[in-house]
Amino acid sequence: MAQETPSVLDRASLALLGEALTKLEFGFSDLPPAGTTDEAHPETARVLGEVAERLWDNFPYFHPLYAGQMLKPPHPIARTAYAMAMWINPNNHALDGGRASSVMEKEAVAGIAAMFGFPEHIGHLCGGGTMANLEALWVAHKLRPNDTILASAQSHYTHERISGVLGIPFESVATDGRGRMDLDALRHRLERGHVGTVVVTLGTTSTGSVDPLPEILELRDLYGFRVHVDAAYGGYFTLVETLEADTRRAFAAIGQADSVVIDPHKHGLQPYGCGCVVFRDPKVGALYKHDSPYTYFTSGELHLGEISLECSRPGAAAVGLWATMRLLPLERGGEFAHGLRDSRKAALQLHAKLAGDERFITPFQPELDIVVWAVKGKTTRDSTRLAREIFHEAGSHNLHLALAELPVAFFDFESAGVTVDSNTVTCLRSVLMKPEHLAWIDRIWEILSESADAVIR
């Protein structure tokens, strides 16, 4: 069986894990022997080898030449701390199931709330952005049970889906030419009344666009709706000081929102699944109230399980996040923030190369680290065909991009001499969320350019 080299997959953390497990075991050294054994099942090695071979059938998400979807490898300390916690397998639904990991979760969530500028908060970790957004909209519905949820036409599809699950009226709001919620369209809808919550997306998953949160907060003062910020993808960019002025203003205003969602398993360097929901008003915790005859008998303190819709939740996720934040604090100008800065710099460099090449059409400069571009063809349908062919050609040379379906209105096809014969166009998309992408832009561009030459004749 072929072996990976240390230059491809991290091995150094395995030795650190062994040392950490020795220290962990010392904390339980007063227990009597339980008859357990360290000997593995005789078939373990064979099965693990088979697992390794099955896992070859994945894109190399960890490598800089994977520049497609939102897949970022966990930091070694996150992997190691998560793995160490699995020897205990804590459950953060109740103190009985995870005393230490529950405290670590509260501390990690408090650090995230502080990053966003929440003076007070209540919140917890969950399985991912979908579950986090579900809780935020569930709370919104509890507080405004007869009102509509609004989100932009470029927001994540999960908001409409969640609204359907919860039985909440949902409407989408048009976007401007940069994929951000259109303020005139929002104002027009607000004038009709019965809007309970506006979902503001800070970092759409298609283009990385950032809705104008400060202006939406001003509308809240006039119309009295709740503001929920979906920062599942872009939330950590609040630490980056090199963003465009309007983008910086949007992130700086998160502390005035009613709730916010962020996914540490995206830019937060965590394994799946690790999402987080935070509410500005701790009193919303009363909405979760329930009784259990067995879960909470050891403590009168409000516990994580009493402020979460999920029941069993992996304490290991909290341990991994806590350890990562301990090593890489959420500080402006710190090592963690520099990684995000480099990802955005990589996106700007790729965008500049695309904008200067007559084979491609770029819609707008990226606000975060996502780049989208169309391929110049005779028609928009032809453009779609070429993008799909380049996608496959680049993949055959180990450059893995993504495809995105976007409104033709995002692109100036007329100036490029492209006939518009469709409402949407399939374009190419790169998520340059690994700091290492910055050093690989020239190689990425070389493969992309050669792939385009092979397709465009």
N, C-alpha and C positions, 0 to 999 in steps of 0.2 A: 504494500500500500504506500502510495506517495506521501511524503512528509512535508508539512509546511515549514518554512524557515522562521527563525525568530524575528527577522526583519519584516515579516508580513503579519504575524499574530503575536501579541504580547505574551511572553512567557515569564518575564521577571517577577510579575505579581504572584506567580504560583509559589515561589519561595517565601514571599512575604505572607501569603495566606497560611502556609504551614507554621510559621512563627507565631502568627496571631492566634491560630487554633490552639497552640500549646498554651498561650497565655489565657485564652478563654477557658480551656479545660481546668486550669489551676483554680479558677473561681468556683469550681464544683468538686474540688478534691476531697471535701469532707464527706461526700456521699459513699455509702458502702458499694462494693462491686455488684453489678446487676447482671453479670453473666453475658454481657455483650462481647462481641469480638470484632477486631479490625480486619479480619480476613474477608476478602471479597468472594462473592460467588464465583465458582470456577469459570463460568461463562461470561463474566462481566467484561473482560477485555475484548472478547470477540464481539459482543453486542455493541460496546462503545465504538469499536472500529467500524462496525456497520453504520452506526449513527453518523460518524464522521464522514463516511462516504456519501450517505444520503444528504448531508448538509452541503456537499459540493454543489448541489443543484440550487444554488442561491446566487444572486448577484453579489459581487464583493463590496458590500455596503461600507466596509471599514476603509476602503482604499480611496485615495483622492480621485481616481478615474471613475469612481461612481459619483456622478453629479446629477442624479435624477430626482428621486423622491426625497421626502423629509426623513432620512434615515441617517442618524449620527451615532457612531460607536460610543458606548459608555466609557467614561474615564476609568483607567485601571483601578483607582481607589473605590469607585462605585461598584465595579464588578467584584472586587475582593471583599469589601465590607458586606455586600449583599450575600455573597457565597458564605462568608463566615456566619452571618445571622441564620442561614439555612440549617446549620447544625443544631440550632435551637428551634427554628421555624415559628417565631412569634406571630401572634394574631392580634392586630391592633384594634379589634372591635371592642375589647374589654381589657381592663387591667389584669384580670386573671390570665389573659392570653399573651400579654406583652407589656410588662411593666416598664422595663428600660426602653424598649423601642417606642412605646407610647410617648414617653417624655421626650425622646429624640424627635418624634414627629412634631410635637407641639413647638419645640425649639426651632426646627427647620421651617415650619409654616410661619412662625413669628418673624423669622429672617426674611421670608418672601414678602410678608405684609409690610415690613419696615422698608424693603426695597421700593415698594409701591407708594410709600408715604401714608399708610393707614395709621392714624393715631391710636385707634382701637380696632380690634378685629375678632372674628371667630372664623375658623376654617379648618380644613383637614386635607389629607392626601386621599386620592381615589385612583381608580383604574386607568384613567386617562381623561382627555379633554371632553369626550362625549359624556361620560358620567358626571364630570365637573359642571359642564354646561346644563345637564339635566337638573342637577341640584339647584343651580342658580335660577333656572326658569321655573322650577317647582316652587321655590320660595317666592319668586315674583308673582306666580299665580295665586299662592296663598294670600298674599298681601293685596293683590288686585285681581280678584277671581273672575271678573266679568269683562276684562279688558284685553286688547290685542297686543301680541308681541310683534315688533318690527325689527327687521334686520336687512342689510343691504343685499342686492341681487348677487353680489360676489362673496357674501358670507358663506361659511361652511354649511353644507346641506344638513348637518346635524340639527340645526336650530328649527328648521321646518319639520324635520322628522320627530324631534323631541316634542314640539308643540302638538303634533298629531297624537303622540303617545299620551300626553297629559291632557288632551282635550282642550287646548288653548287655541283661540283664533290666532292665525299667523299671516302676516303680509310682508312681502319683500319691497324694498325701496330701491329705485333706480340708482345707478352709479354715474359718476362723471367719467371723463375720458381717461382717467388714471386709475379706474377701478375702485374709487372711494365713494362712500355714501354721498349722494347728491343732496346738498342742504336745501335747495329749493323744493325738490321732490319730497323730502322729509317734512318740511314746513307745511307744504300743501296737505299732506296726509294728517298731520297733527291738528290742523284746523278743523278736520271732520270729527275729532274727539275720540274718546274711548280707547286711548293708547295707554297700556299699563307699563310697558318696558320697551326701551330701545336697546338692541344689541349693537354695540360698537366694536368693530373688528380692528384690532391693531396687529396687522400682519395677515392678510388673506392668504389662504393656502395656494391660490392659483398664481398670484403675481406679487405677493408680499406687500400689497397696498395697505395704507394706514388711514382709517376713517378720521375725520376732523373732530376729535373728542372735545376740545375746548368750545367750539361753536355749538356742538350738540348739548353740552352742559348749560350753555346760555339758553338754549331752547327749553331745557328742563325747567329752568327758573320761570319760564313763561307758561308752560303747559303741564307741569307737575307729574311727569312720568319718571319711572325708575331708569337708571342707566346701568346696564350690565356690560362689562368689557370682556370680550373674548380675545385674550392675549395668549391663547394656547401656543401659538407658534412664536409670536414676536415679543412676548413679555419681557424677556431678559434684555432686550435692546434698550430698555430704560437706563441701562448702565453705560451705554455708548454715547460719547459726547461728540462724535463726528457725523451725526445724522443731519439731514436737512433741517432747517429751522422749524418748519411746520411739523415735521415728524417728531422732533424733540419736544415741541410743545404738547403734542398729543400724549406722548409717554409721561411727561411731567404732570399731566392732569389726572392720571389714573387714581390718585388718592382721593379724588372728589367723587368717584363713581360709587355706586351702591354695592357692587360685587365685581370680582375679577377672577378669571380662570387662566391658569398657566400650566404648561406641560413640561415638568422637569425631564421627561424622557425624550424631549426634543433638544433644545439648546442647553438644558440643564445637565447634560452628560450622564443621564440615568438609564438603566435598563427599562424595557417595557415591563409592566405598565405603571407609570407614575405621573398622575395628574394632580392638580391642586385647585381647590376653590376657596376663596376668601371673601367674607362679607365685612363691610365697614361697620355695621351695627351689630354688636354681639347679641342683642335681644332677639335676633331671628332664630337663635338656638332654641327658643321656646317652641317654635313650629315643629321641631323634630320630636317633641316629647312622646315617650312611650314607656311602657312598663314591661319588665322581663322578670320572671320568677327566679332566674338563676345567673344572669350575666353580671349583675352589678352589686353582689352582696359584700364585696370587700372594701368599698369606698363610697363615701357620700359625695365625693367630688364629681362635678360634671365631666363625663368622660367622652372620648372621641366617638365611641359607638352611639352616644346619645345625640350627636350632632351630625350624623351621617345617614344617608339612605341605604348605603351598603352595609352589610353585616360583616362577615369575615373579610379582613383586608390584610395583605402581607406586611408584617412588621419589618421584613427584610428591606422593603422599598424605602421605608423611613430611615433605616440604618444606613443604606447606601447614600441617600440624599444628605443626611446629616454629616456623614464622613466627608463627602465631596465639598459641602459648604464650609466645613472646618478647614480643609486643605486649601480651598479656593474661595475665599469670602466674596460675597456679593457686593463688591466695592467698585465705584467709578474709578477708572484708572488702574485697577488691579489686574492680576494675571487672567482671571476669568473674563473680565471685560475686554481685555486685549484680544482674546480669541475671537470674540464677536466682532470686534473692530476689523480684524484681519479677514473674516468671512465677508463682511460688507466691502472691503477694499477689493477682494477678489471678484465680487460681483460687478463692481464698477469697472474694473479692468476688462472683464469679458464683455460687458456692455459696450465699452469704448471700441473694442475690436469689431464687434458686430455692427455698430453704428457707422463705422468707416468702411464697410464692405458692401458693395452694390448687390451682392447676392441675397442679402438679408434685409428685413424691415423691422426696426425696433420701435415699440410703442412709446415708451417713456423710460427715464432713468430709474433704476431700482431704488426703492426706499430702504430696503433691508438687504437681504442676501439672495433674493430670488430674481432670476433673469429670464425673460421670455422674449422670443423673437419669431417672426414669420419668415418663410422662404419666398423670395420673389418668383412669381410665376405669371403666366398669361392671365389667369383668373384666380379667384380665391379658392375655388375647388382644386385647381392645379397646384396652388400653394399648399393646400392640405396634403395632396398626394406626395409632393416633394418632401415635405416635412417628415412624413411617415417613412419614406424611403431612406432619408438621411439618418433617421433614428435607428433603423435596422443596420445600415451600413456602418455607422459609428460603433454600434454595439458589437459588430463582428471584429472591431479593432480594440475592444476592451474599454471604449468610452461609453458609459451608460448614461443617457440623458432621459428625459421624460417628455411626454406629449401633453398638451393642454388645449382644451377647446375654449376659445375666447370670442367675444363679440367682434365683428369686423370693425365696429366703430372705434375700437382701441387703436387701430392702425390707419395711417394715411396712405391707403392703397391708391387713391387717385393720383397723388403726386408721384408715386412709384410706377405709374402706368399699368396697374393691375386692375382688371375688370372685376367688379364685385358681383358675384353670381350666387352668393350664399349669405345667410345671416351670421354665421359663425365661421371661424377658421381654425384648423388644427395647427398649432404652432409648437415649436420646440421650447423646452423649459429646463433650466438648471437650478438646483438648490445647492448653493455653495456654502453649506453650513459647517464644513470642517475647516478649521484654521489652516490646515495643510494645503487647502485648495489654492491659497495665494501663491505658493511656490510652484504650483502645477498649471497655472493658467496658460503659459506658453505651450506646454505639451497638449493640454486640452484643446487649445485653438488649432494646433497643428493637425490633430486627428479630425477635428470638426471640419476644417478647411479641406483636407484631403477627401473626406467623406462626401462633402458637398460637391467637389469636383467630379467625383465618381458618379454622382446622381444627376447633376445638372449638366446637360449636354446641349 
